[in-house]
Amino acid sequence: MAIQREPGQKGINWSNIAVGAIMNMFEVTTLGQPLEVLKTQMAANRSQTMVQAAKAVWGRGGVAGMYQGLIPWAWIEASTKGGVLLFTASEIETAGVGMGVSPATAGLLGGMGGGIAQAYATMGFTTCMKTVEITRHKEAAVGVERSTFQVFMDIYRREGIKGINKGVNAVAVRQCTNWGSRMGFARLAETTIRNVRGKGEKDSLGAMDKILASSIGGALATWNQPIEVVRVEMQSMAKTTANANRPAKLTILNTLGFIYKENGIKGLYRGVTPRIGLGIWQTICMVSFADYVKAWVKKS
């Protein structure tokens, strides 16, 4: 994901905030949220197959069930994290190139920095509340009926800001590895495509080539699925009383150990199939499509 400034441009490129917000809103409102819901369902209920998870999600309201958690939490998250990602990655990448770092390494560092920034700045509580919204149906099954905002206030009164941001460290690790990997693998794929087509380093790629490179980057970046399963387990409302072996105070390490003991390696990669689809779509939106939107903004 090459986040470049216009030749001769000085100072901060604030338009990246708007572009990032727009593209992330587009991503989550189209294919993003259904894939997110399916991925979370499988990660929170690790005995379910993909078909069983899809049936369970569909049973919660059909199409509405597939978009559970979209309003307001996914929209709040998307409208903020996309802007933070592109803005932060742009500044880090530009600074890195200015210090003599190679463009590929600068892009990798930009993605990692952007992922960490969006996690701690915007994603802690919104990702937590999205997961609560998707998993709290287990409470309803035992007669506990609460709205999402009631859950939010109950967690805040009981645990404060730390409770609302539960799992934020896992989110930060995930986002750091997500965007560092997506940008790194996408850049590598672009270089390979250029070599195959006999193009130079500065030659632009066609739309389909850019989408292909983004797809490769998005798919390969799902190597960190165990971090995502840990994040879901830490934030899930479905498991608060379901298993006596579940640690009372969850950390990344003891949650990882708990999942491994309960479900083995397969449990740590539960939900990876829909996440591959999600990773591809997110990378296409935030890399390929975002490049075209940025170019349009610069011409306006």
C-alpha positions as CSV (number, residue, x, y, z in Angstrom):
1,M,0.0,0.0,0.0
2,A,2.0,2.9,-1.2
3,I,0.8,6.0,0.6
4,Q,2.6,8.8,-1.3
5,R,2.6,12.5,-1.1
6,E,2.3,14.8,-4.1
7,P,5.8,15.8,-5.5
8,G,7.0,18.8,-3.6
9,Q,4.2,18.5,-1.0
10,K,5.2,19.6,2.5
11,G,3.5,19.1,5.8
12,I,0.8,16.8,6.8
13,N,-1.6,15.3,4.2
14,W,-4.9,15.6,6.1
15,S,-6.9,14.2,3.2
16,N,-5.7,10.7,4.1
17,I,-8.0,10.8,7.1
18,A,-11.1,11.4,5.0
19,V,-10.1,8.9,2.4
20,G,-9.4,6.2,5.0
21,A,-12.7,6.9,6.7
22,I,-14.7,6.7,3.5
23,M,-13.1,3.5,2.3
24,N,-13.4,1.7,5.6
25,M,-17.1,2.7,5.8
26,F,-17.6,1.3,2.3
27,E,-15.7,-1.9,3.2
28,V,-17.6,-2.7,6.3
29,T,-21.1,-1.8,4.9
30,T,-20.7,-4.1,1.9
31,L,-19.0,-7.5,2.4
32,G,-17.0,-6.6,5.5
33,Q,-19.5,-7.0,8.3
34,P,-21.1,-10.3,7.2
35,L,-17.6,-11.8,7.0
36,E,-16.7,-10.3,10.4
37,V,-19.9,-11.7,12.0
38,L,-19.2,-15.2,10.5
39,K,-15.6,-15.1,11.5
40,T,-16.5,-14.0,15.1
41,Q,-19.2,-16.7,15.4
42,M,-16.7,-19.4,14.5
43,A,-14.0,-18.0,16.7
44,A,-16.4,-17.7,19.7
45,N,-17.9,-21.2,19.1
46,R,-15.0,-23.3,18.0
47,S,-16.9,-26.5,17.7
48,Q,-19.0,-25.1,14.9
49,T,-18.2,-25.7,11.2
50,M,-18.5,-22.8,8.8
51,V,-21.9,-24.1,7.6
52,Q,-23.2,-24.5,11.2
53,A,-21.9,-21.0,12.0
54,A,-23.6,-19.5,8.9
55,K,-26.9,-21.2,9.9
56,A,-26.6,-19.9,13.4
57,V,-26.0,-16.3,12.2
58,W,-28.8,-16.5,9.7
59,G,-31.1,-17.8,12.4
60,R,-30.6,-14.6,14.4
61,G,-32.5,-12.6,11.8
62,G,-31.5,-13.5,8.3
63,V,-29.8,-10.7,6.5
64,A,-30.1,-8.5,9.6
65,G,-28.2,-11.3,11.5
66,M,-25.4,-11.1,9.0
67,Y,-25.0,-7.4,9.7
68,Q,-25.3,-7.7,13.5
69,G,-23.2,-5.1,15.2
70,L,-23.0,-2.8,12.2
71,I,-24.9,0.0,13.8
72,P,-23.5,1.8,15.7
73,W,-20.3,0.1,16.6
74,A,-19.0,-1.1,13.3
75,W,-19.8,2.3,11.7
76,I,-18.1,4.2,14.6
77,E,-15.1,1.9,14.3
78,A,-14.8,2.1,10.5
79,S,-15.3,5.9,10.3
80,T,-12.4,6.4,12.7
81,K,-9.9,3.5,12.3
82,G,-9.6,3.9,8.5
83,G,-8.6,7.5,8.8
84,V,-6.2,6.8,11.6
85,L,-4.6,4.0,9.6
86,L,-4.0,5.9,6.3
87,F,-2.9,9.1,8.1
88,T,-0.5,7.4,10.5
89,A,0.9,5.0,7.8
90,S,1.5,7.9,5.4
91,E,3.4,9.9,8.0
92,I,5.6,7.0,9.1
93,E,6.2,5.9,5.5
94,T,7.2,9.4,4.4
95,A,9.5,9.9,7.4
96,G,11.1,6.5,6.8
97,V,11.8,7.2,3.1
98,G,13.2,10.6,4.2
99,M,15.7,8.8,6.5
100,G,16.9,6.5,3.7
101,V,14.8,3.5,4.5
102,S,13.7,1.5,1.5
103,P,10.2,2.1,0.3
104,A,9.2,-1.5,1.0
105,T,10.5,-1.4,4.6
106,A,9.0,2.1,5.1
107,G,5.6,0.7,3.9
108,L,5.9,-2.3,6.3
109,L,6.7,0.0,9.2
110,G,3.9,2.3,8.2
111,G,1.4,-0.5,8.2
112,M,2.5,-1.7,11.6
113,G,2.4,1.8,13.1
114,G,-1.0,2.5,11.5
115,G,-2.4,-0.7,12.9
116,I,-1.2,0.0,16.4
117,A,-2.4,3.6,16.3
118,Q,-5.9,2.6,15.1
119,A,-6.2,-0.1,17.8
120,Y,-5.4,2.1,20.7
121,A,-7.0,5.3,19.4
122,T,-10.3,3.9,18.2
123,M,-10.7,0.1,18.1
124,G,-10.5,-1.0,21.7
125,F,-14.0,-0.2,22.9
126,T,-15.7,-0.5,19.5
127,T,-14.3,-3.9,18.7
128,C,-15.2,-5.0,22.2
129,M,-18.8,-3.8,21.7
130,K,-19.1,-5.4,18.2
131,T,-18.1,-8.7,19.7
132,V,-20.5,-8.2,22.6
133,E,-23.3,-7.5,20.1
134,I,-22.5,-10.6,18.1
135,T,-22.1,-13.0,21.1
136,R,-24.6,-11.8,23.6
137,H,-27.4,-13.9,22.2
138,K,-26.0,-16.6,24.6
139,E,-27.2,-14.5,27.5
140,A,-30.7,-14.3,26.0
141,A,-30.8,-18.1,25.8
142,V,-30.7,-18.2,29.6
143,G,-33.2,-15.5,30.1
144,V,-31.0,-12.4,30.4
145,E,-32.2,-9.6,28.1
146,R,-30.1,-6.5,27.7
147,S,-29.7,-4.0,24.9
148,T,-26.2,-3.2,23.6
149,F,-26.1,0.1,25.4
150,Q,-27.2,-1.6,28.6
151,V,-24.3,-4.0,28.2
152,F,-22.0,-1.1,27.5
153,M,-23.1,0.8,30.7
154,D,-23.0,-2.4,32.8
155,I,-19.4,-3.1,31.8
156,Y,-18.4,0.5,32.3
157,R,-20.0,0.6,35.8
158,R,-18.4,-2.7,36.8
159,E,-14.9,-2.4,35.2
160,G,-14.6,1.2,34.0
161,I,-12.5,2.1,30.9
162,K,-10.4,-1.0,31.2
163,G,-13.5,-3.2,30.9
164,I,-14.7,-1.4,27.8
165,N,-11.2,-1.7,26.3
166,K,-10.9,-5.4,27.3
167,G,-8.8,-7.2,24.8
168,V,-7.3,-4.0,23.3
169,N,-3.7,-5.4,23.5
170,A,-4.8,-8.4,21.5
171,V,-6.4,-6.0,19.0
172,A,-3.2,-4.0,18.8
173,V,-1.1,-7.1,18.1
174,R,-3.6,-8.2,15.5
175,Q,-3.7,-4.8,13.7
176,C,0.0,-4.4,13.8
177,T,0.6,-7.8,12.2
178,N,-2.4,-7.4,10.0
179,W,-1.5,-4.2,8.2
180,G,2.3,-4.8,8.3
181,S,1.7,-8.2,6.7
182,R,-0.9,-6.9,4.2
183,M,1.2,-4.1,3.0
184,G,4.4,-6.1,3.0
185,F,2.9,-9.1,1.1
186,A,1.0,-6.7,-1.3
187,R,4.2,-4.8,-2.1
188,L,6.0,-8.1,-2.7
189,A,3.2,-9.3,-5.0
190,E,3.3,-6.0,-6.9
191,T,7.0,-6.4,-7.4
192,T,6.5,-9.9,-8.7
193,I,3.8,-8.9,-11.1
194,R,6.0,-6.1,-12.4
195,N,8.8,-8.5,-13.0
196,V,6.5,-11.0,-14.8
197,R,5.1,-8.3,-17.0
198,G,8.5,-6.7,-17.7
199,K,7.6,-3.4,-16.0
200,G,10.0,-1.1,-14.2
201,E,9.7,-0.2,-10.5
202,K,8.1,3.1,-11.2
203,D,5.7,1.8,-13.8
204,S,2.0,1.8,-12.7
205,L,0.0,-1.4,-12.6
206,G,-3.4,-1.9,-14.1
207,A,-6.6,-2.1,-11.9
208,M,-6.7,-5.9,-12.0
209,D,-3.1,-6.3,-11.2
210,K,-3.5,-4.0,-8.2
211,I,-6.5,-6.0,-7.0
212,L,-4.6,-9.3,-7.5
213,A,-1.7,-8.0,-5.4
214,S,-4.0,-6.8,-2.7
215,S,-5.8,-10.1,-2.7
216,I,-2.6,-12.0,-2.2
217,G,-1.5,-9.6,0.6
218,G,-4.9,-9.9,2.3
219,A,-5.0,-13.7,2.1
220,L,-1.4,-14.3,3.3
221,A,-1.8,-11.9,6.2
222,T,-4.3,-14.3,7.9
223,W,-1.3,-16.2,9.3
224,N,-2.0,-14.4,12.6
225,Q,-5.5,-15.9,13.1
226,P,-4.6,-17.3,16.6
227,I,-4.3,-13.6,17.7
228,E,-7.8,-13.0,16.4
229,V,-9.2,-16.1,18.1
230,V,-7.6,-14.9,21.4
231,R,-9.1,-11.4,20.9
232,V,-12.6,-12.8,20.4
233,E,-12.3,-15.1,23.4
234,M,-11.2,-12.2,25.6
235,Q,-14.2,-10.0,24.5
236,S,-16.9,-12.6,24.1
237,M,-20.0,-12.5,26.3
238,A,-20.8,-16.1,25.3
239,K,-18.1,-17.6,27.5
240,T,-18.4,-15.7,30.7
241,T,-20.0,-18.6,32.6
242,A,-19.7,-21.5,30.1
243,N,-16.4,-23.1,31.1
244,A,-15.0,-23.5,34.6
245,N,-11.5,-23.8,33.2
246,R,-11.6,-20.4,31.6
247,P,-9.3,-18.0,33.4
248,A,-11.1,-15.4,35.5
249,K,-8.7,-12.6,34.4
250,L,-7.8,-13.0,30.8
251,T,-4.5,-12.0,29.3
252,I,-3.2,-12.7,25.8
253,L,-1.0,-15.6,27.1
254,N,-3.4,-17.4,29.4
255,T,-6.2,-17.1,26.9
256,L,-3.9,-18.6,24.2
257,G,-3.1,-21.4,26.6
258,F,-6.8,-22.0,27.4
259,I,-7.9,-22.2,23.8
260,Y,-5.0,-24.6,23.0
261,K,-5.9,-26.9,25.9
262,E,-9.6,-26.9,25.0
263,N,-9.4,-27.1,21.2
264,G,-5.8,-27.6,20.1
265,I,-4.2,-26.0,17.0
266,K,-7.4,-26.3,15.0
267,G,-9.1,-24.1,17.6
268,L,-6.6,-21.4,17.2
269,Y,-7.3,-21.2,13.5
270,R,-11.1,-21.5,13.8
271,G,-12.7,-18.9,11.5
272,V,-9.7,-18.5,9.2
273,T,-11.7,-19.2,6.1
274,P,-14.1,-16.2,6.4
275,R,-11.2,-14.2,7.6
276,I,-9.3,-14.8,4.4
277,G,-12.3,-13.4,2.5
278,L,-12.4,-10.5,4.9
279,G,-8.7,-9.8,4.7
280,I,-8.8,-9.8,0.9
281,W,-11.8,-7.4,0.8
282,Q,-10.3,-5.1,3.4
283,T,-7.0,-5.0,1.5
284,I,-8.6,-4.3,-1.8
285,C,-10.6,-1.5,-0.3
286,M,-7.8,0.1,1.7
287,V,-5.1,-0.4,-0.8
288,S,-6.3,-0.7,-4.4
289,F,-9.6,1.3,-4.2
290,A,-8.1,3.8,-1.8
291,D,-5.3,4.6,-4.3
292,Y,-7.9,5.6,-6.9
293,V,-9.9,7.7,-4.3
294,K,-6.7,9.5,-3.3
295,A,-5.9,10.2,-6.9
296,W,-9.4,11.6,-7.4
297,V,-9.1,13.8,-4.3
298,K,-5.8,15.2,-5.4
299,K,-7.2,16.1,-8.8
300,S,-10.3,17.8,-7.3
